[in-house]
Amino acid sequence: MCGIAGYIGPKEADAVLIAALERLKYRGYDSAGIAVLGQDGIQLRRAAGKLKHLADLLATQPLNGHCGIAHTRWATHGAPTQANSHPQLSADGHIAVVHNGIIENHAALRAELQAHGVVFLSETDTEVIPHLISRAYDQGRAGLDPLQALRACVARLEGSFAFAVLFAERPGTIFAVRKGSPLLIGLGKAYAADGTMLAADAAASGASGCEVLLSSDVPALLPHAHRMCILEDGQIAELTSAGVTISTFAGASVSPRFTPITVNAESVSMGSFDSFMAKEIAEQPSILARVLESRLRYGVLVEPELGIDLATVNHVVFLAAGSSWHAALIAKRLIEQLARIHVEVDISSEYRYRNPIASGNTVVVAISQSGETADTLAGLRLARAKFIPVIALVNVETSTIARESHGVMPLLAGPEIGVASTKAYTAQVLALYLFALQIAKAKGLLDQQAEQQALRAAGALCEQARTTLLACEETVREAADLFSPAQATVFLGRGGEHATALEGALKLKEIAYVHAVGYPAGEFKHGPIALVTQHLPVVCLCPRDAMYEKMLSNLQEVRARAGRIITVGQADDHALRELSDLLFPVHAAEDTLLQPLLSILPLQRYAYHVARRRGCDVDQPRNLAKSVTVE
């Protein structure tokens, strides 16, 4: 959600940090700010609204210095105003803090500090942090160092948090603290005493120091950093140009473990596209091919190395949220049909509060694009506490969910910057189809002929997705022209397409701000049909499958009440076309279990075009965050 960035090096910190915030704004934000520690102490610039407002402020009031921290804020406590923006300062202005997470006991801490005469200037939970640090630091300024002050502070905090701190008395130094929310440290190139960049790291001959960066996510480390270290829960890092030292909250020293950064700057840029969403929709055919290839060896499906014997599994529980939950709903049908075992699908935020029953031979699968979703992580930890093995399906293999799971199924979709998930969703669906096949194979329920037939169907998806995106575009644009003024839309589907209806509705809600809802079509008569008028677009998913005739009946019900009908089906389905105002043509998957993966493609493009016509920002929709790292 909120984004943290930090920089130490020879460049002007404000220029590096504003670029880093540009790469973090996809996480969702409504204000931003920067603090730079220079010769005149800590200097601060903050602005509500778009990042451009902060950039414009810096253009007229630049910050001079080579060490700084920055933040994009997604409001939780207090409105998105300049006063509530980060960094937040101590009363004397000697300590600056940027924070991601929620301090759950902030009200009690605020009351305690106010009783000691502390005056608060914001409504945020964050502001208690610099005041707590300041009190601990000031009370022992003669002998108490910043690390001790930070440890005294975190001992008082409850909740999930990550924060970075500047001390005016410690030039060229950033302190970073983590408990729950992600935080990464990056190392860039070494530089000479005159600021000239060197080719190697800080160990190079003649190096005066090394660029050090801090970030909530990898994109903001680029292009400066080439190695990174993940700060773990319960750790504090001290960053200087001379290097990085890490210790625990208890004071034990920890050796930093830096690994190469494999993501490049090109993968987190829009290229020739007008938005990340457009780029990521277009990338789906190649990503599907990548996912399939990763699960094969010599053309044969291989059992994943998950540390779990899939042959013994008789119960799967999926934990997910948002689009990942929709993918899990499809996975339930896939696994129950192919592997014949019981599957539950839980919304992560509900799972941990219902005291779920743990039975033998159960496996939990935690699905998260970012691998940092707070509710899913909490559910994972609950499952582990009940001694249930956990598998992660994540797009970030270094994420917390991946590191805390027994096994990992990498999604391999590449960085997804657009807030509305597109390529990660379809990659999840294919990965879960292959996972269902792997369970079936391990249980002896998938013979060689059936396996090859399923793999051929999966292999055909790449070209089918590519041609579907091309074939549907003209009609999708026409539909967006007609229905972009509509304030509500209903999506209907049966079987696996019920999840597609939910996902299509979510996309339209997220980026076009249309009140859209998805229903299983069989439930339409049980209340929702009352919504149908001549002004209501109804999107019906009608592949030629076992539920086809029943879907046609649903269409007739909508048509009889003058509803406007958009259908998703095969181009040569003349009966369907006659019942429709518009038909989005999609390929027929060779395996009907895979049809939802193709059916969602025109709905992604439809949401995109409706949003454009309504003047909405498709990459950074209002009020939303890409990675939900607080409960």
C-alpha positions as CSV (number, residue, x, y, z in Angstrom):
1,M,0.0,0.0,0.0
2,C,2.1,3.0,1.2
3,G,5.5,3.1,-0.5
4,I,8.9,3.8,1.2
5,A,12.0,4.9,-0.5
6,G,15.5,5.9,0.7
7,Y,18.8,7.0,-0.9
8,I,22.4,7.6,0.1
9,G,24.9,8.4,-2.5
10,P,26.7,11.1,-4.6
11,K,23.5,12.2,-6.5
12,E,21.0,14.8,-5.3
13,A,18.7,12.7,-3.1
14,D,15.5,14.5,-4.1
15,A,15.9,13.7,-7.8
16,V,16.6,10.0,-7.1
17,L,13.7,9.7,-4.6
18,I,11.1,11.4,-6.8
19,A,12.0,8.9,-9.5
20,A,11.7,6.1,-7.0
21,L,8.3,7.3,-5.9
22,E,7.2,7.2,-9.5
23,R,8.0,3.5,-9.5
24,L,6.1,3.0,-6.2
25,K,2.9,4.9,-7.0
26,Y,1.3,1.8,-8.5
27,R,0.9,0.6,-4.9
28,G,-1.8,3.2,-4.4
29,Y,-1.4,6.7,-2.9
30,D,-3.1,10.0,-2.2
31,S,-0.2,12.1,-1.0
32,A,3.6,12.1,-1.1
33,G,6.6,13.6,0.6
34,I,10.4,13.7,0.8
35,A,12.9,14.5,3.6
36,V,16.5,15.2,2.8
37,L,19.3,15.4,5.4
38,G,21.8,18.1,4.4
39,Q,24.0,20.8,5.8
40,D,21.0,22.6,7.2
41,G,19.5,19.6,8.9
42,I,16.4,17.8,7.8
43,Q,14.5,19.6,5.1
44,L,10.9,18.6,4.2
45,R,8.6,18.8,1.2
46,R,5.1,17.3,1.2
47,A,2.0,17.5,-1.1
48,A,-1.4,16.0,-1.2
49,G,-2.8,14.5,-4.4
50,K,-0.8,13.3,-7.3
51,L,2.9,12.9,-7.3
52,K,3.2,15.7,-9.9
53,H,2.2,18.2,-7.1
54,L,5.3,17.1,-5.1
55,A,7.5,17.2,-8.3
56,D,6.3,20.7,-9.1
57,L,7.0,21.8,-5.5
58,L,10.6,20.4,-5.7
59,A,11.1,22.1,-9.0
60,T,10.7,25.5,-7.3
61,Q,11.9,24.5,-3.9
62,P,14.6,21.8,-4.3
63,L,16.2,19.9,-1.4
64,N,20.0,19.9,-1.2
65,G,21.6,16.8,0.1
66,H,22.7,13.3,-0.7
67,C,20.8,11.3,1.9
68,G,17.0,11.2,2.2
69,I,13.8,9.3,2.6
70,A,10.5,9.5,0.7
71,H,7.0,8.2,0.9
72,T,3.7,7.7,-1.0
73,R,0.8,7.5,1.4
74,W,-2.4,5.6,1.1
75,A,-4.6,7.1,3.8
76,T,-5.8,5.0,6.7
77,H,-5.8,7.4,9.7
78,G,-6.6,10.9,8.7
79,A,-7.6,12.5,5.4
80,P,-5.1,12.8,2.5
81,T,-3.8,16.2,3.4
82,Q,-0.4,17.8,3.4
83,A,-0.3,17.7,7.2
84,N,-1.1,14.0,7.2
85,S,1.5,13.2,4.5
86,H,4.8,11.6,5.4
87,P,7.5,12.2,6.5
88,Q,6.3,13.0,10.0
89,L,8.7,14.9,12.3
90,S,9.5,14.9,16.0
91,A,8.7,18.2,17.8
92,D,12.2,19.6,17.4
93,G,12.4,18.6,13.7
94,H,15.5,16.4,14.4
95,I,13.9,13.1,13.5
96,A,11.9,12.3,10.3
97,V,9.9,9.1,9.8
98,V,8.2,7.5,6.8
99,H,6.0,4.5,7.7
100,N,4.0,1.7,6.0
101,G,1.5,-0.3,8.1
102,I,-0.8,0.4,11.0
103,I,0.1,1.2,14.6
104,E,-2.8,-0.5,16.3
105,N,-2.3,1.1,19.7
106,H,-1.6,4.6,18.4
107,A,-4.6,6.1,20.3
108,A,-3.3,5.0,23.7
109,L,0.3,6.1,22.8
110,R,-1.0,9.5,21.5
111,A,-2.9,10.1,24.8
112,E,0.2,9.1,26.8
113,L,2.4,11.5,24.8
114,Q,-0.1,14.3,25.0
115,A,-0.1,13.9,28.7
116,H,3.6,14.6,28.6
117,G,3.1,17.8,26.7
118,V,3.6,16.5,23.1
119,V,1.7,18.5,20.5
120,F,0.5,16.5,17.5
121,L,0.3,18.2,14.1
122,S,-1.4,15.4,12.2
123,E,-4.2,12.8,12.5
124,T,-1.9,9.9,11.6
125,D,-1.0,6.9,13.6
126,T,2.5,7.4,12.2
127,E,3.2,10.6,14.2
128,V,3.6,8.6,17.4
129,I,6.7,7.0,16.1
130,P,9.0,10.1,15.8
131,H,7.7,11.4,19.2
132,L,8.4,8.0,20.9
133,I,11.9,7.8,19.3
134,S,12.6,11.4,20.3
135,R,11.6,10.9,23.9
136,A,13.9,7.8,24.1
137,Y,16.7,9.5,22.3
138,D,16.5,12.8,24.3
139,Q,16.2,11.1,27.7
140,G,19.6,9.5,27.1
141,R,21.2,11.7,24.5
142,A,24.6,11.6,26.3
143,G,24.9,7.9,25.9
144,L,21.9,6.5,24.1
145,D,22.5,5.9,20.3
146,P,19.8,5.9,17.6
147,L,19.6,2.1,17.6
148,Q,18.8,2.0,21.3
149,A,16.1,4.7,20.8
150,L,14.6,2.7,17.9
151,R,14.5,-0.5,20.0
152,A,12.8,1.4,22.9
153,C,10.3,2.7,20.4
154,V,9.4,-0.6,18.7
155,A,8.9,-2.2,22.1
156,R,5.9,0.1,22.5
157,L,4.4,-0.4,19.1
158,E,1.6,-2.9,18.3
159,G,0.6,-3.8,14.7
160,S,2.3,-4.3,11.4
161,F,4.8,-1.8,10.3
162,A,7.9,-0.8,8.4
163,F,9.5,2.6,8.7
164,A,12.6,4.5,7.8
165,V,14.2,7.2,10.0
166,L,16.6,10.1,9.6
167,F,18.4,11.6,12.6
168,A,19.7,15.1,12.1
169,E,22.7,14.3,14.2
170,R,23.6,11.3,12.0
171,P,24.4,12.7,8.5
172,G,24.5,10.3,5.7
173,T,22.6,7.6,7.6
174,I,19.2,6.0,7.2
175,F,17.7,3.6,9.8
176,A,15.1,1.1,8.7
177,V,12.8,-1.0,10.8
178,R,10.6,-3.9,9.9
179,K,7.8,-5.8,11.5
180,G,5.3,-7.3,9.0
181,S,5.4,-4.8,6.1
182,P,8.0,-5.4,3.4
183,L,11.3,-3.5,3.1
184,L,14.2,-4.0,0.8
185,I,17.8,-2.7,0.8
186,G,19.6,-2.2,-2.5
187,L,23.3,-1.7,-3.3
188,G,24.3,0.3,-6.3
189,K,27.6,1.3,-7.8
190,A,30.6,2.5,-5.9
191,Y,31.7,6.1,-6.3
192,A,35.0,8.1,-5.8
193,A,35.5,10.9,-3.4
194,D,34.6,13.5,-6.1
195,G,31.3,11.7,-6.8
196,T,32.4,9.9,-10.0
197,M,30.6,6.6,-10.4
198,L,32.7,3.5,-10.5
199,A,31.9,0.3,-12.3
200,A,32.3,-2.1,-9.3
201,D,30.9,-2.1,-5.8
202,A,32.2,-0.4,-2.7
203,A,35.1,-2.8,-2.5
204,A,36.6,-1.4,-5.6
205,S,40.0,0.3,-5.5
206,G,39.6,4.1,-4.9
207,A,35.9,3.8,-3.9
208,S,34.8,6.4,-1.4
209,G,31.4,4.7,-0.8
210,C,28.6,2.8,-2.4
211,E,25.1,3.9,-3.4
212,V,22.6,2.5,-0.9
213,L,18.9,2.4,-1.5
214,L,15.8,1.5,0.5
215,S,12.4,0.5,-0.9
216,S,9.1,-1.2,-0.2
217,D,9.4,-3.0,-3.6
218,V,12.0,-3.9,-6.2
219,P,11.0,-1.4,-9.0
220,A,12.0,1.6,-6.8
221,L,15.5,0.2,-6.5
222,L,16.0,0.4,-10.2
223,P,18.0,1.4,-12.1
224,H,20.6,2.3,-9.4
225,A,20.8,-0.9,-7.4
226,H,22.1,-4.2,-8.7
227,R,21.9,-6.3,-5.5
228,M,19.4,-6.4,-2.8
229,C,18.8,-7.7,0.7
230,I,15.4,-8.4,2.3
231,L,15.0,-6.9,5.7
232,E,13.3,-9.6,7.8
233,D,10.7,-9.2,10.5
234,G,12.1,-8.0,13.8
235,Q,15.2,-6.4,12.3
236,I,16.7,-3.0,12.2
237,A,19.2,-1.8,9.5
238,E,21.7,1.0,9.6
239,L,22.5,2.2,6.1
240,T,25.5,4.4,5.2
241,S,27.6,4.8,2.1
242,A,30.2,2.5,3.8
243,G,27.7,-0.4,4.0
244,V,24.8,-1.9,5.8
245,T,24.6,-3.4,9.3
246,I,21.6,-5.3,10.5
247,S,20.6,-6.3,14.0
248,T,17.5,-7.7,15.7
249,F,15.1,-5.9,17.9
250,A,16.8,-7.7,20.8
251,G,20.2,-6.4,19.6
252,A,21.8,-9.5,18.1
253,S,23.9,-8.9,15.0
254,V,22.8,-10.3,11.6
255,S,24.9,-10.7,8.5
256,P,23.2,-9.0,5.5
257,R,22.5,-11.4,2.6
258,F,22.6,-9.6,-0.7
259,T,21.4,-11.3,-3.9
260,P,21.4,-10.1,-7.5
261,I,18.3,-8.1,-8.7
262,T,16.9,-10.0,-11.7
263,V,14.3,-7.5,-12.7
264,N,15.4,-4.8,-15.2
265,A,14.2,-1.3,-15.7
266,E,12.6,-2.2,-19.1
267,S,10.2,-4.7,-17.4
268,V,8.8,-2.0,-15.2
269,S,8.3,0.6,-18.0
270,M,5.4,1.0,-20.3
271,G,7.4,0.8,-23.5
272,S,5.2,1.8,-26.4
273,F,1.9,1.3,-24.6
274,D,-0.2,4.1,-23.2
275,S,-0.6,2.4,-19.8
276,F,0.8,-0.5,-17.8
277,M,-2.6,-2.2,-18.0
278,A,-2.6,-2.2,-21.8
279,K,0.9,-3.6,-21.8
280,E,0.1,-6.3,-19.3
281,I,-3.0,-7.4,-21.1
282,A,-1.0,-7.7,-24.3
283,E,1.7,-9.7,-22.6
284,Q,-0.6,-12.5,-21.6
285,P,-0.1,-14.9,-24.6
286,S,3.7,-15.0,-24.0
287,I,3.3,-15.4,-20.2
288,L,0.9,-18.3,-20.7
289,A,3.6,-20.0,-22.8
290,R,6.2,-19.3,-20.1
291,V,4.1,-20.8,-17.3
292,L,3.4,-24.0,-19.3
293,E,7.1,-24.4,-20.2
294,S,8.1,-24.0,-16.6
295,R,6.0,-27.0,-15.5
296,L,7.3,-29.4,-18.2
297,R,10.4,-31.4,-18.8
298,Y,10.9,-33.0,-22.2
299,G,7.2,-32.4,-22.9
300,V,6.0,-34.2,-19.8
301,L,4.4,-32.7,-16.7
302,V,6.7,-33.0,-13.8
303,E,5.7,-33.1,-10.1
304,P,6.7,-29.8,-8.4
305,E,9.3,-29.8,-5.7
306,L,7.1,-28.6,-2.9
307,G,8.2,-30.8,0.0
308,I,4.8,-32.4,0.0
309,D,3.7,-35.8,-1.4
310,L,0.8,-34.8,-3.6
311,A,-0.3,-38.5,-3.8
312,T,-1.3,-38.3,-0.1
313,V,-3.3,-35.0,-0.3
314,N,-7.0,-35.4,0.1
315,H,-8.1,-31.9,1.0
316,V,-7.0,-28.6,-0.4
317,V,-7.7,-25.2,1.2
318,F,-7.1,-22.1,-0.9
319,L,-6.5,-18.7,0.8
320,A,-6.8,-15.7,-1.5
321,A,-8.2,-12.2,-1.9
322,G,-9.5,-10.2,-4.9
323,S,-8.6,-11.6,-8.3
324,S,-6.6,-14.4,-6.7
325,W,-9.8,-15.5,-4.9
326,H,-11.5,-15.7,-8.3
327,A,-8.7,-17.8,-9.6
328,A,-9.1,-20.1,-6.6
329,L,-12.8,-20.6,-7.3
330,I,-11.8,-21.9,-10.8
331,A,-9.1,-24.1,-9.2
332,K,-11.8,-25.7,-7.0
333,R,-13.6,-27.0,-10.0
334,L,-10.3,-28.0,-11.7
335,I,-9.0,-30.1,-8.8
336,E,-12.3,-31.6,-7.8
337,Q,-12.9,-32.7,-11.4
338,L,-9.4,-33.9,-12.3
339,A,-8.0,-35.1,-9.0
340,R,-11.3,-36.0,-7.2
341,I,-10.4,-34.5,-3.8
342,H,-12.3,-32.0,-1.6
343,V,-11.4,-28.3,-2.1
344,E,-12.3,-25.3,0.0
345,V,-11.9,-21.7,-1.1
346,D,-11.5,-19.2,1.7
347,I,-11.3,-15.4,1.6
348,S,-8.1,-14.8,3.5
349,S,-9.5,-12.1,5.7
350,E,-12.2,-14.5,7.0
351,Y,-10.1,-17.7,7.3
352,R,-8.1,-16.7,10.3
353,Y,-11.2,-15.6,12.3
354,R,-13.3,-18.8,12.1
355,N,-10.9,-21.2,13.8
356,P,-10.8,-23.6,10.8
357,I,-10.7,-27.3,11.4
358,A,-7.3,-29.0,10.5
359,S,-7.6,-32.5,9.2
360,G,-5.0,-35.0,8.1
361,N,-3.6,-34.9,4.6
362,T,-4.7,-31.3,4.1
363,V,-2.6,-28.7,2.2
364,V,-3.2,-25.0,2.2
365,V,-2.4,-23.1,-1.0
366,A,-1.9,-19.3,-0.4
367,I,-2.4,-17.3,-3.6
368,S,-1.0,-13.8,-3.8
369,Q,0.4,-11.8,-6.8
370,S,2.7,-9.8,-4.6
371,G,3.3,-12.4,-1.9
372,E,2.8,-9.7,0.7
373,T,-1.0,-9.6,1.1
374,A,-1.4,-9.1,4.8
375,D,-4.6,-11.2,5.2
376,T,-3.2,-14.1,3.2
377,L,0.0,-14.0,5.2
378,A,-1.9,-14.1,8.4
379,G,-3.9,-17.1,7.2
380,L,-0.7,-18.9,6.1
381,R,0.7,-18.4,9.6
382,L,-2.5,-19.7,11.2
383,A,-2.3,-22.8,9.0
384,R,1.3,-23.4,9.9
385,A,0.4,-23.0,13.6
386,K,-2.0,-25.9,13.1
387,F,0.8,-27.9,11.4
388,I,-0.8,-27.8,8.0
389,P,1.7,-27.7,5.1
390,V,1.4,-24.5,3.0
391,I,2.2,-24.0,-0.7
392,A,2.5,-20.5,-2.1
393,L,1.5,-19.5,-5.6
394,V,3.1,-16.1,-5.9
395,N,4.6,-13.8,-8.6
396,V,7.4,-12.7,-6.3
397,E,9.6,-15.6,-5.2
398,T,11.4,-13.5,-2.6
399,S,8.2,-12.4,-1.0
400,T,7.3,-13.1,2.6
401,I,4.5,-15.6,1.7
402,A,7.0,-17.5,-0.5
403,R,9.7,-17.5,2.3
404,E,7.3,-18.7,4.9
405,S,5.7,-21.5,2.9
406,H,6.9,-25.1,2.7
407,G,6.9,-25.0,-1.1
408,V,6.5,-22.4,-3.8
409,M,4.9,-22.5,-7.2
410,P,6.3,-19.4,-9.0
411,L,3.9,-17.5,-11.2
412,L,6.5,-16.1,-13.6
413,A,4.3,-13.4,-14.9
414,G,6.9,-10.7,-14.5
415,P,6.3,-7.4,-12.6
416,E,2.6,-6.4,-12.7
417,I,2.4,-2.6,-12.2
418,G,-1.2,-1.9,-13.1
419,V,-3.4,-2.0,-9.9
420,A,-6.0,-4.1,-11.7
421,S,-4.6,-7.6,-12.1
422,T,-4.7,-9.0,-15.6
423,K,-1.7,-11.1,-16.6
424,A,-1.2,-12.4,-13.1
425,Y,-4.8,-13.6,-13.0
426,T,-4.6,-15.6,-16.2
427,A,-1.2,-16.9,-15.2
428,Q,-2.7,-18.1,-11.9
429,V,-5.6,-19.9,-13.7
430,L,-3.2,-21.8,-16.0
431,A,-0.8,-22.6,-13.1
432,L,-3.7,-24.0,-11.1
433,Y,-4.9,-26.1,-14.0
434,L,-1.4,-27.6,-14.3
435,F,-1.3,-28.0,-10.5
436,A,-4.6,-30.0,-10.7
437,L,-3.1,-32.2,-13.4
438,Q,0.0,-32.7,-11.2
439,I,-2.2,-33.9,-8.3
440,A,-4.2,-36.2,-10.6
441,K,-1.0,-37.6,-12.0
442,A,0.5,-38.2,-8.5
443,K,-2.7,-40.1,-7.6
444,G,-2.6,-42.2,-10.7
445,L,-5.8,-40.6,-12.1
446,L,-4.1,-39.2,-15.2
447,D,-2.9,-41.6,-17.8
448,Q,-0.4,-40.7,-20.5
449,Q,-3.0,-40.1,-23.2
450,A,-5.1,-37.8,-21.0
451,E,-2.0,-36.0,-19.9
452,Q,-0.9,-35.3,-23.5
453,Q,-4.4,-34.2,-24.4
454,A,-4.5,-31.7,-21.5
455,L,-1.0,-30.4,-22.3
456,R,-2.0,-29.9,-26.0
457,A,-5.0,-27.9,-24.8
458,A,-2.8,-25.8,-22.5
459,G,-0.2,-25.4,-25.3
460,A,-2.8,-24.0,-27.7
461,L,-3.8,-21.2,-25.3
462,C,-0.9,-18.9,-26.3
463,E,-2.1,-18.5,-29.9
464,Q,-5.8,-18.7,-28.9
465,A,-5.2,-15.8,-26.4
466,R,-3.4,-13.7,-29.0
467,T,-6.1,-14.1,-31.7
468,T,-8.9,-13.6,-29.2
469,L,-7.5,-10.3,-28.1
470,L,-7.2,-9.2,-31.8
471,A,-10.6,-10.6,-32.8
472,C,-12.6,-9.0,-29.9
473,E,-11.1,-5.5,-30.0
474,E,-13.5,-3.9,-32.5
475,T,-16.6,-5.1,-30.8
476,V,-15.2,-4.3,-27.3
477,R,-14.6,-0.7,-28.5
478,E,-18.1,-0.5,-29.9
479,A,-19.6,-1.7,-26.6
480,A,-17.5,0.8,-24.6
481,D,-18.9,3.6,-26.8
482,L,-22.4,2.4,-26.2
483,F,-22.3,1.6,-22.5
484,S,-19.6,3.7,-20.9
485,P,-22.3,6.1,-19.5
486,A,-24.0,3.2,-17.7
487,Q,-23.7,3.5,-13.9
488,A,-24.3,-0.3,-13.3
489,T,-23.5,-3.5,-15.1
490,V,-24.4,-7.2,-14.3
491,F,-22.2,-10.1,-15.2
492,L,-23.6,-13.7,-15.4
493,G,-21.9,-17.0,-15.7
494,R,-22.3,-20.6,-14.8
495,G,-19.8,-23.3,-13.8
496,G,-16.2,-22.0,-14.2
497,E,-17.6,-18.9,-15.9
498,H,-19.2,-17.7,-12.6
499,A,-15.6,-16.8,-11.5
500,T,-15.1,-15.0,-14.8
501,A,-18.3,-13.0,-14.1
502,L,-16.9,-12.0,-10.7
503,E,-13.6,-11.1,-12.2
504,G,-15.1,-9.1,-15.1
505,A,-17.3,-7.2,-12.6
506,L,-14.2,-6.5,-10.4
507,K,-12.2,-5.1,-13.3
508,L,-15.0,-2.7,-14.3
509,K,-15.5,-1.6,-10.6
510,E,-11.8,-1.1,-10.1
511,I,-10.8,1.0,-13.0
512,A,-14.0,2.5,-14.4
513,Y,-15.9,3.1,-11.1
514,V,-19.0,1.4,-12.4
515,H,-21.2,-0.5,-9.9
516,A,-20.7,-3.9,-11.4
517,V,-21.7,-7.2,-9.8
518,G,-21.2,-10.8,-10.9
519,Y,-23.7,-13.6,-10.3
520,P,-24.0,-17.3,-11.0
521,A,-26.6,-17.2,-13.7
522,G,-28.9,-19.7,-12.0
523,E,-29.3,-17.3,-9.1
524,F,-30.4,-14.4,-11.3
525,K,-34.1,-15.1,-10.8
526,H,-33.6,-15.1,-7.0
527,G,-33.6,-11.4,-6.7
528,P,-31.0,-9.7,-9.0
529,I,-33.3,-9.9,-12.1
530,A,-35.2,-7.0,-10.5
531,L,-32.4,-4.8,-11.5
532,V,-33.0,-5.3,-15.3
533,T,-34.1,-2.3,-17.3
534,Q,-33.5,-1.0,-20.7
535,H,-30.5,1.0,-19.3
536,L,-28.7,-2.0,-17.7
537,P,-26.0,-3.8,-19.6
538,V,-25.9,-7.5,-18.8
539,V,-22.8,-9.4,-19.7
540,C,-23.4,-13.1,-20.2
541,L,-20.6,-15.7,-20.5
542,C,-21.9,-18.3,-23.0
543,P,-19.3,-20.8,-24.1
544,R,-20.6,-24.0,-25.8
545,D,-20.3,-26.2,-22.7
546,A,-22.7,-28.3,-20.7
547,M,-24.4,-25.2,-19.4
548,Y,-24.9,-23.6,-22.7
549,E,-28.6,-24.2,-23.1
550,K,-29.3,-22.9,-19.6
551,M,-27.3,-19.7,-20.3
552,L,-29.5,-19.2,-23.4
553,S,-32.5,-19.3,-21.2
554,N,-31.0,-16.7,-18.9
555,L,-30.4,-14.5,-22.0
556,Q,-34.1,-14.8,-23.0
557,E,-35.1,-13.7,-19.5
558,V,-33.0,-10.6,-19.8
559,R,-34.2,-9.9,-23.3
560,A,-37.8,-10.2,-22.3
561,R,-37.3,-7.4,-19.8
562,A,-35.6,-5.1,-22.3
563,G,-32.1,-5.5,-20.8
564,R,-29.1,-4.7,-23.0
565,I,-27.2,-7.9,-23.6
566,I,-23.4,-8.3,-24.2
567,T,-22.3,-11.9,-24.7
568,V,-19.0,-13.6,-24.6
569,G,-18.9,-16.7,-26.9
570,Q,-17.8,-18.2,-30.1
571,A,-17.8,-16.0,-33.2
572,D,-19.8,-18.6,-35.3
573,D,-22.5,-19.0,-32.7
574,H,-25.4,-17.5,-34.7
575,A,-28.1,-18.3,-32.1
576,L,-26.1,-16.5,-29.5
577,R,-25.5,-13.5,-31.8
578,E,-29.2,-13.1,-32.5
579,L,-30.0,-12.8,-28.8
580,S,-27.2,-10.3,-28.2
581,D,-26.8,-6.6,-28.7
582,L,-23.1,-7.3,-29.1
583,L,-21.0,-10.4,-29.0
584,F,-17.4,-10.5,-27.8
585,P,-15.9,-13.4,-29.9
586,V,-13.5,-15.7,-28.1
587,H,-11.8,-18.9,-29.1
588,A,-13.2,-22.2,-27.8
589,A,-10.6,-23.8,-25.6
590,E,-9.7,-27.4,-26.5
591,D,-10.4,-28.3,-22.8
592,T,-13.6,-26.6,-21.5
593,L,-12.0,-26.4,-18.1
594,L,-9.6,-23.8,-19.6
595,Q,-12.4,-21.7,-21.2
596,P,-12.5,-19.1,-18.4
597,L,-8.9,-18.2,-19.2
598,L,-10.0,-17.0,-22.7
599,S,-13.4,-15.6,-21.7
600,I,-11.8,-13.0,-19.4
601,L,-9.7,-11.4,-22.1
602,P,-12.4,-9.3,-23.8
603,L,-13.7,-8.3,-20.4
604,Q,-10.3,-6.9,-19.4
605,R,-10.2,-4.9,-22.6
606,Y,-13.9,-3.8,-22.1
607,A,-13.1,-2.5,-18.6
608,Y,-10.0,-0.7,-20.0
609,H,-12.0,1.1,-22.8
610,V,-14.9,2.0,-20.5
611,A,-12.5,3.5,-18.0
612,R,-10.7,5.5,-20.8
613,R,-14.0,6.9,-22.0
614,R,-15.0,7.9,-18.5
615,G,-11.7,9.7,-18.0
616,C,-10.3,7.3,-15.3
617,D,-6.7,6.4,-14.6
618,V,-6.5,2.7,-15.5
619,D,-3.2,2.2,-13.8
620,Q,-3.8,4.0,-10.5
621,P,-7.6,3.9,-9.8
622,R,-8.8,5.9,-6.8
623,N,-8.6,4.5,-3.3
624,L,-6.9,1.3,-4.4
625,A,-3.5,-0.2,-3.6
626,K,-1.7,-2.9,-5.6
627,S,-0.4,-4.7,-2.6
628,V,-2.6,-4.7,0.4
629,T,0.0,-5.0,3.2
630,V,-2.3,-4.0,6.1
631,E,-5.3,-5.8,7.5
